[in-house]
Amino acid sequence: MRMSEGVEWGLHCCSFLARLGEGETMAGRDLAEFFGLPPAYLLKNLRALARVGVLRTTSGPRGGYRLGRLAEEITLLDVVEAIEGREHAYHCAEIRQRGPTGLDRSEYPEPCGVAVAMWRAEQAWRDSLSSTTIADLAELGHREVPREQWVKSKEWLGLVRARRA
Amino acid sequence: MRMSEGVEWGLHCCSFLARLGEGETMAGRDLAEFFGLPPAYLLKNLRALARVGVLRTTSGPRGGYRLGRLAEEITLLDVVEAIEGREHAYHCAEIRQRGPTGLDRSEYPEPCGVAVAMWRAEQAWRDSLSSTTIADLAELGHREVPREQWVKSKEWLGLVRARRA
């Protein structure tokens, strides 16, 4: 069971967009350049984030992406679900109802206990993802990134802003 | 992100095997019949469970599968990891090190904070899966399965035992 790489991309892009000034946007191709990612595939993921309101997009020559709401109000779960969907990872095919001893499905009013236990674990995962926000990641990034990279990234951001001015 | 159906199969088979008497085994094809599953594909999953000791297998005409240890000592996590592997669902490709501002990898002694947060959530999922055992599922199954199916399954088990005697 493996998450798509789009989740890593989405989380880092959101964390980067949290650094922008109010109303400022960033083109998808610039985000792709910053993280060394394939632009077309990154755009697909950014669009998925925009569809659920995690990102907002504006068109035009200075258009691009920005966070759709405050970084404090976007959780890791929001990003994961936008990219991976909201379906359970564990799918219950109700095999308890099959085979020579299975009864009519109306005899099983309650969900299967195996599924309930599996979904309880998924809920624990979701709860943990909900407890961290993009603001937390951005703050963490600021502290964690080597000072030299932080300086370089500010210079790079200046160049990108000049290019778009 | 979706788990393979083998997880559902493995959990139900283990729960069923918990009903057997000490030393008793059940053939893979009988388990497949009971749950209406494709025998060859089920066997692949049963073998994966045997490889990690969740199941024990004996050969010969009366051979088959039984639990590799007490049902109280096998957790849902044991079954999930046997089928799905032990790798993280979130894979960190260290994209923070890429692009025009990235530095040499030696400048990043600590794991990426985004990955740490994602793995923390996976640990919460694992902890929840570890808190339920096959004995819990078997007990739950006993209570949950409609009484009529429970009776039918005892009859079916009697037929299978007679066939193997």
HADDOCK unambig.tbl for C-alpha pairs under 7 A between the chains (distance, minus, plus):
assign (segid A and resid 1 and name CA) (segid B and resid 1 and name CA) 6.43 0.50 0.50
assign (segid A and resid 1 and name CA) (segid B and resid 2 and name CA) 6.19 0.50 0.50
assign (segid A and resid 1 and name CA) (segid B and resid 3 and name CA) 5.57 0.50 0.50
assign (segid A and resid 1 and name CA) (segid B and resid 84 and name CA) 6.10 0.50 0.50
assign (segid A and resid 1 and name CA) (segid B and resid 89 and name CA) 5.75 0.50 0.50
assign (segid A and resid 2 and name CA) (segid B and resid 1 and name CA) 6.21 0.50 0.50
assign (segid A and resid 2 and name CA) (segid B and resid 89 and name CA) 4.18 0.50 0.50
assign (segid A and resid 2 and name CA) (segid B and resid 90 and name CA) 6.39 0.50 0.50
assign (segid A and resid 3 and name CA) (segid B and resid 1 and name CA) 5.59 0.50 0.50
assign (segid A and resid 3 and name CA) (segid B and resid 89 and name CA) 5.27 0.50 0.50
assign (segid A and resid 3 and name CA) (segid B and resid 90 and name CA) 5.37 0.50 0.50
assign (segid A and resid 8 and name CA) (segid B and resid 92 and name CA) 6.87 0.50 0.50
assign (segid A and resid 33 and name CA) (segid B and resid 99 and name CA) 6.05 0.50 0.50
assign (segid A and resid 34 and name CA) (segid B and resid 99 and name CA) 4.90 0.50 0.50
assign (segid A and resid 34 and name CA) (segid B and resid 100 and name CA) 6.18 0.50 0.50
assign (segid A and resid 35 and name CA) (segid B and resid 95 and name CA) 5.80 0.50 0.50
assign (segid A and resid 35 and name CA) (segid B and resid 96 and name CA) 6.54 0.50 0.50
assign (segid A and resid 35 and name CA) (segid B and resid 98 and name CA) 5.39 0.50 0.50
assign (segid A and resid 35 and name CA) (segid B and resid 99 and name CA) 4.79 0.50 0.50
assign (segid A and resid 36 and name CA) (segid B and resid 98 and name CA) 5.44 0.50 0.50
assign (segid A and resid 36 and name CA) (segid B and resid 99 and name CA) 4.33 0.50 0.50
assign (segid A and resid 84 and name CA) (segid B and resid 1 and name CA) 6.09 0.50 0.50
assign (segid A and resid 89 and name CA) (segid B and resid 1 and name CA) 5.75 0.50 0.50
assign (segid A and resid 89 and name CA) (segid B and resid 2 and name CA) 4.18 0.50 0.50
assign (segid A and resid 89 and name CA) (segid B and resid 3 and name CA) 5.27 0.50 0.50
assign (segid A and resid 90 and name CA) (segid B and resid 2 and name CA) 6.40 0.50 0.50
assign (segid A and resid 90 and name CA) (segid B and resid 3 and name CA) 5.37 0.50 0.50
assign (segid A and resid 92 and name CA) (segid B and resid 8 and name CA) 6.88 0.50 0.50
assign (segid A and resid 95 and name CA) (segid B and resid 35 and name CA) 5.81 0.50 0.50
assign (segid A and resid 96 and name CA) (segid B and resid 35 and name CA) 6.56 0.50 0.50
assign (segid A and resid 98 and name CA) (segid B and resid 35 and name CA) 5.41 0.50 0.50
assign (segid A and resid 98 and name CA) (segid B and resid 36 and name CA) 5.47 0.50 0.50
assign (segid A and resid 99 and name CA) (segid B and resid 33 and name CA) 6.05 0.50 0.50
assign (segid A and resid 99 and name CA) (segid B and resid 34 and name CA) 4.90 0.50 0.50
assign (segid A and resid 99 and name CA) (segid B and resid 35 and name CA) 4.79 0.50 0.50
assign (segid A and resid 99 and name CA) (segid B and resid 36 and name CA) 4.33 0.50 0.50
assign (segid A and resid 100 and name CA) (segid B and resid 34 and name CA) 6.19 0.50 0.50
assign (segid A and resid 101 and name CA) (segid B and resid 149 and name CA) 5.68 0.50 0.50
assign (segid A and resid 101 and name CA) (segid B and resid 152 and name CA) 5.52 0.50 0.50
assign (segid A and resid 101 and name CA) (segid B and resid 153 and name CA) 5.70 0.50 0.50
assign (segid A and resid 102 and name CA) (segid B and resid 149 and name CA) 6.36 0.50 0.50
assign (segid A and resid 103 and name CA) (segid B and resid 149 and name CA) 6.70 0.50 0.50
assign (segid A and resid 107 and name CA) (segid B and resid 146 and name CA) 6.77 0.50 0.50
assign (segid A and resid 113 and name CA) (segid B and resid 140 and name CA) 6.58 0.50 0.50
assign (segid A and resid 114 and name CA) (segid B and resid 137 and name CA) 6.51 0.50 0.50
assign (segid A and resid 121 and name CA) (segid B and resid 125 and name CA) 4.77 0.50 0.50
assign (segid A and resid 121 and name CA) (segid B and resid 128 and name CA) 4.91 0.50 0.50
assign (segid A and resid 121 and name CA) (segid B and resid 129 and name CA) 5.82 0.50 0.50
assign (segid A and resid 122 and name CA) (segid B and resid 125 and name CA) 5.91 0.50 0.50
assign (segid A and resid 124 and name CA) (segid B and resid 124 and name CA) 5.67 0.50 0.50
assign (segid A and resid 124 and name CA) (segid B and resid 125 and name CA) 5.52 0.50 0.50
assign (segid A and resid 124 and name CA) (segid B and resid 128 and name CA) 6.96 0.50 0.50
assign (segid A and resid 125 and name CA) (segid B and resid 121 and name CA) 4.76 0.50 0.50
assign (segid A and resid 125 and name CA) (segid B and resid 122 and name CA) 5.90 0.50 0.50
assign (segid A and resid 125 and name CA) (segid B and resid 124 and name CA) 5.52 0.50 0.50
assign (segid A and resid 125 and name CA) (segid B and resid 125 and name CA) 4.85 0.50 0.50
assign (segid A and resid 128 and name CA) (segid B and resid 121 and name CA) 4.92 0.50 0.50
assign (segid A and resid 128 and name CA) (segid B and resid 124 and name CA) 6.96 0.50 0.50
assign (segid A and resid 129 and name CA) (segid B and resid 121 and name CA) 5.83 0.50 0.50
assign (segid A and resid 137 and name CA) (segid B and resid 114 and name CA) 6.50 0.50 0.50
assign (segid A and resid 140 and name CA) (segid B and resid 113 and name CA) 6.59 0.50 0.50
assign (segid A and resid 146 and name CA) (segid B and resid 107 and name CA) 6.78 0.50 0.50
assign (segid A and resid 149 and name CA) (segid B and resid 101 and name CA) 5.66 0.50 0.50
assign (segid A and resid 149 and name CA) (segid B and resid 102 and name CA) 6.33 0.50 0.50
assign (segid A and resid 149 and name CA) (segid B and resid 103 and name CA) 6.69 0.50 0.50
assign (segid A and resid 152 and name CA) (segid B and resid 101 and name CA) 5.53 0.50 0.50
assign (segid A and resid 153 and name CA) (segid B and resid 101 and name CA) 5.71 0.50 0.50
